Amino acid sequence: MTVSLDLTAEGARDALRARSTEKPSLIGLTRAELGEALVGAGIVPERQAKMRAQQLWHWMYVRGVSDFAHMFNISKDLRAALDKHFTVARPEIVEEQISSDGTRKWLFRFPPRGAGRPVEIETVYIPEEGRGTLCISSQVGCTLTCSFCHTGTQKLVRNLTTEEILAQLLTARDRLGDFPDRDTPDGAIVPAEGRKVSNIVMMGMGEPLYNFEAVKKALLIASDGDGLSLSKRRITLSTSGVVPEIARTGEEIGVMLAISLHATNDDLRDLLVPINKKFPLKELIAACKAYPGLSNAKRITFEYVMLKDVNDSLDDAKALVKLLKGIPAKINLIPFNPWPGTNYQCSDWETIEKFADYINNAGYASPIRTPRGRDILAACGQLKSESERMRKVDRLALEAMMIAGHGEA
């Protein structure tokens, strides 16, 4: 059974919105920037800046505190001064949906910041045996217009800030009880292997490499060993093929790379992933082969959505193996997730299995991604925010389509 929760009363929404525009957030600043902010506000002398920045870092990213009043090893006067000038509050949660399979989707609302009005994005949490993956958005909307992707039908509104990218992770951990209790003593913090959010993927709304600097800063904070402390091997950034930024991703961020591929020739990929017209397959594959740190232990994941009678033939599987020859790779096969208005259908399950068998026999790991959260439009390619939220009639049409068996795998 799907559960949908409206978590914020109207009055509370107004208060959150007002607070977010009044005071700058400390979330998303580096330690050096934290110190500079404290000194610049005149509440900490320069000689204390480094120490105070480290204290704040611990409270924000180890303890997950979202209120200065709960930072107990900081004096009341300093806490009051911090609260007067800054905020560490979470964003407004407009809605939380819980799928019948345990997948969760949050609709977050952020300030306008040049967009003319508040903006909304979606974030998805997928629990699995042995791990929990958080799918994070990097933009409000998207510029890429991939023809099979629901998010691509929403025009780009703006990039998310570093704070807004990190806020998705912090709030998800709040909602899942993934931070230590307030009275947990130092040294008894929840261990990394006990986390509900063990992995994050930059596969939500938007193209991460078109918001490179904010994404880079957020992921470096997320992987900082003295804070959120997520291993870079548990962070995956997915790109549709922004070739000039791929090498920088490896050199400056150092996380795992995923390529939204979906076709083995330029003619078809031009249609499915239009950025291919700017950065064709030859350039994309060359950038992958040169990805810093690439090895059998650090493979590139290639995402391949299975579209019936479009890219799912045995000849397509053979072309895929040939295209990726020489690249340490894993190939994720994604059963197409339907959305109202799409002209695509998911490949038949037998076809997907034959495709996977050929890839596996050629020496590539080729898992078939189990569709998760389809009943709340949280599956891959289905995210779209409030600015173009689906009408009830569209949601009913989707449910009817699923019941009829269209797009099921």
Backbone hydrogen bonds, N-H to C=O, Kabsch-Sander energy under -0.5 kcal/mol:
donor,donor_aa,acceptor,acceptor_aa,energy
3,V,98,I,-2.6
5,L,96,E,-3.4
7,L,5,L,-0.8
13,R,9,A,-2.4
14,D,10,E,-2.0
15,A,11,G,-2.0
16,L,12,A,-2.7
17,R,13,R,-2.6
18,A,14,D,-2.4
19,R,15,A,-2.6
20,S,16,L,-2.3
21,T,17,R,-1.0
21,T,18,A,-0.5
22,E,18,A,-1.0
22,E,19,R,-0.5
23,K,19,R,-1.6
26,L,87,T,-2.1
29,L,26,L,-1.5
34,L,30,T,-2.4
35,G,31,R,-2.3
36,E,32,A,-2.2
37,A,33,E,-2.3
38,L,34,L,-2.2
39,V,35,G,-2.3
40,G,36,E,-2.8
41,A,37,A,-1.7
42,G,39,V,-1.4
43,I,38,L,-1.8
44,V,38,L,-0.9
48,Q,45,P,-1.8
49,A,45,P,-0.7
49,A,46,E,-0.9
52,R,48,Q,-2.8
53,A,49,A,-2.5
54,Q,50,K,-1.9
55,Q,51,M,-1.9
56,L,52,R,-2.5
57,W,53,A,-2.4
58,H,54,Q,-2.1
59,W,55,Q,-2.2
60,M,56,L,-2.8
61,Y,57,W,-2.6
62,V,58,H,-2.0
63,R,58,H,-2.1
65,V,59,W,-2.9
70,H,67,D,-2.0
71,M,68,F,-2.0
72,F,70,H,-1.4
74,I,71,M,-1.6
79,R,75,S,-2.6
80,A,76,K,-2.3
81,A,77,D,-2.0
82,L,78,L,-2.8
83,D,79,R,-2.4
84,K,80,A,-1.6
85,H,81,A,-1.6
86,F,82,L,-3.1
87,T,24,P,-1.6
92,E,109,R,-1.1
94,V,92,E,-0.7
94,V,107,L,-2.7
95,E,107,L,-1.1
96,E,5,L,-2.5
97,Q,105,K,-3.0
98,I,3,V,-3.3
99,S,97,Q,-0.5
99,S,103,T,-3.6
102,G,99,S,-1.7
104,R,125,Y,-2.5
105,K,97,Q,-2.7
106,W,123,T,-2.7
107,L,95,E,-2.7
108,F,106,W,-0.7
108,F,121,I,-2.7
109,R,92,E,-2.3
110,F,119,V,-3.1
115,A,112,P,-1.1
119,V,110,F,-1.9
121,I,108,F,-1.8
123,T,106,W,-2.0
124,V,135,C,-1.8
125,Y,104,R,-2.8
126,I,133,T,-3.1
128,E,131,R,-2.7
131,R,128,E,-1.7
133,T,126,I,-2.4
134,L,199,N,-2.3
135,C,124,V,-3.6
135,C,133,T,-0.5
136,I,134,L,-0.7
136,I,201,V,-2.6
138,S,205,M,-2.7
139,Q,205,M,-1.7
140,V,158,R,-2.9
141,G,139,Q,-0.9
142,C,154,Q,-1.7
147,S,271,L,-0.6
147,S,272,L,-1.0
149,C,146,C,-1.6
150,H,381,G,-3.2
153,T,150,H,-1.9
154,Q,151,T,-2.0
155,K,153,T,-0.6
156,L,142,C,-0.5
157,V,140,V,-3.4
158,R,140,V,-0.8
160,L,138,S,-2.0
165,I,161,T,-2.0
166,L,162,T,-2.5
167,A,163,E,-2.5
168,Q,164,E,-0.9
168,Q,165,I,-0.6
169,L,165,I,-0.8
170,L,166,L,-2.6
171,T,167,A,-2.6
172,A,168,Q,-1.8
173,R,169,L,-2.2
174,D,170,L,-2.0
175,R,171,T,-2.8
176,L,172,A,-1.8
177,G,174,D,-1.4
178,D,173,R,-3.4
184,T,181,D,-1.9
188,A,185,P,-1.7
194,G,191,P,-1.6
195,R,192,A,-1.4
198,S,132,G,-1.8
198,S,196,K,-0.9
199,N,132,G,-2.2
200,I,234,R,-2.2
201,V,134,L,-2.6
202,M,236,T,-3.2
203,M,201,V,-1.8
204,G,136,I,-2.3
205,M,122,E,-0.5
210,Y,207,E,-1.9
211,N,208,P,-1.7
212,F,209,L,-0.5
215,V,211,N,-2.2
216,K,212,F,-3.2
217,K,213,E,-2.3
218,A,214,A,-2.2
219,L,215,V,-2.6
220,L,216,K,-2.2
221,I,217,K,-1.8
222,A,218,A,-2.4
223,S,219,L,-1.6
224,D,221,I,-1.1
227,G,224,D,-1.7
228,L,221,I,-0.6
229,S,224,D,-1.8
230,L,222,A,-2.4
234,R,231,S,-2.0
235,I,232,K,-1.0
236,T,200,I,-2.2
237,L,256,M,-2.7
238,S,202,M,-1.5
238,S,236,T,-0.5
239,T,258,A,-2.4
243,V,241,G,-1.8
245,E,242,V,-1.7
246,I,242,V,-0.6
246,I,243,V,-1.4
247,A,243,V,-0.6
249,T,245,E,-1.8
250,G,246,I,-1.5
251,E,247,A,-2.5
252,E,248,R,-3.2
253,I,248,R,-0.6
253,I,249,T,-1.5
254,G,249,T,-2.6
255,V,249,T,-0.5
256,M,232,K,-1.0
256,M,235,I,-2.3
258,A,237,L,-2.6
259,I,301,T,-2.9
260,S,239,T,-2.9
260,S,258,A,-0.5
261,L,259,I,-1.4
261,L,303,E,-1.7
262,H,303,E,-1.2
269,R,265,N,-2.3
270,D,266,D,-2.7
271,L,267,D,-0.8
271,L,268,L,-0.5
272,L,268,L,-2.5
273,V,269,R,-3.1
276,N,273,V,-2.7
277,K,274,P,-2.0
278,K,275,I,-1.2
279,F,275,I,-2.3
283,E,280,P,-0.7
284,L,280,P,-2.2
285,I,281,L,-3.1
286,A,282,K,-1.7
287,A,283,E,-2.1
288,C,284,L,-1.9
289,K,285,I,-2.4
290,A,286,A,-1.3
291,Y,288,C,-1.6
294,L,291,Y,-1.9
295,S,298,K,-1.3
298,K,295,S,-0.6
300,I,328,P,-2.3
301,T,257,L,-2.3
302,F,300,I,-0.5
302,F,330,K,-3.1
303,E,259,I,-3.2
303,E,301,T,-0.6
304,Y,332,N,-2.5
306,M,334,I,-3.0
307,L,305,V,-0.8
308,K,306,M,-0.5
308,K,345,Q,-2.6
310,V,307,L,-2.1
311,N,307,L,-1.5
317,A,313,S,-1.8
318,K,314,L,-2.3
319,A,315,D,-2.3
320,L,316,D,-2.1
321,V,317,A,-2.1
322,K,318,K,-2.1
323,L,319,A,-2.5
324,L,320,L,-2.0
325,K,322,K,-0.9
327,I,324,L,-2.3
330,K,300,I,-2.3
331,I,365,A,-2.7
332,N,302,F,-2.0
332,N,330,K,-0.6
333,L,331,I,-0.7
333,L,367,P,-2.5
334,I,304,Y,-2.6
334,I,332,N,-0.6
336,F,306,M,-1.2
342,T,339,W,-2.0
347,S,306,M,-1.2
352,I,348,D,-2.2
353,E,349,W,-2.4
354,K,350,E,-2.1
355,F,351,T,-2.4
356,A,352,I,-2.6
357,D,353,E,-2.6
358,Y,354,K,-2.0
359,I,355,F,-2.0
360,N,356,A,-2.9
361,N,357,D,-2.5
362,A,358,Y,-1.2
363,G,360,N,-1.8
364,Y,359,I,-1.9
365,A,329,A,-0.6
369,R,333,L,-3.0
369,R,367,P,-0.7
376,I,373,G,-1.3
377,L,374,R,-1.7
378,A,373,G,-2.8
382,Q,379,A,-2.4
388,E,385,S,-2.2
389,R,386,E,-1.8
394,D,391,R,-0.6
395,R,391,R,-1.9
396,L,392,K,-2.5
397,A,393,V,-1.8
398,L,394,D,-2.2
399,E,395,R,-2.4
400,A,396,L,-2.4
401,M,397,A,-2.1
402,M,398,L,-2.5
403,I,399,E,-2.6
404,A,400,A,-2.0
405,G,402,M,-1.2
406,H,401,M,-1.9
408,E,405,G,-1.2
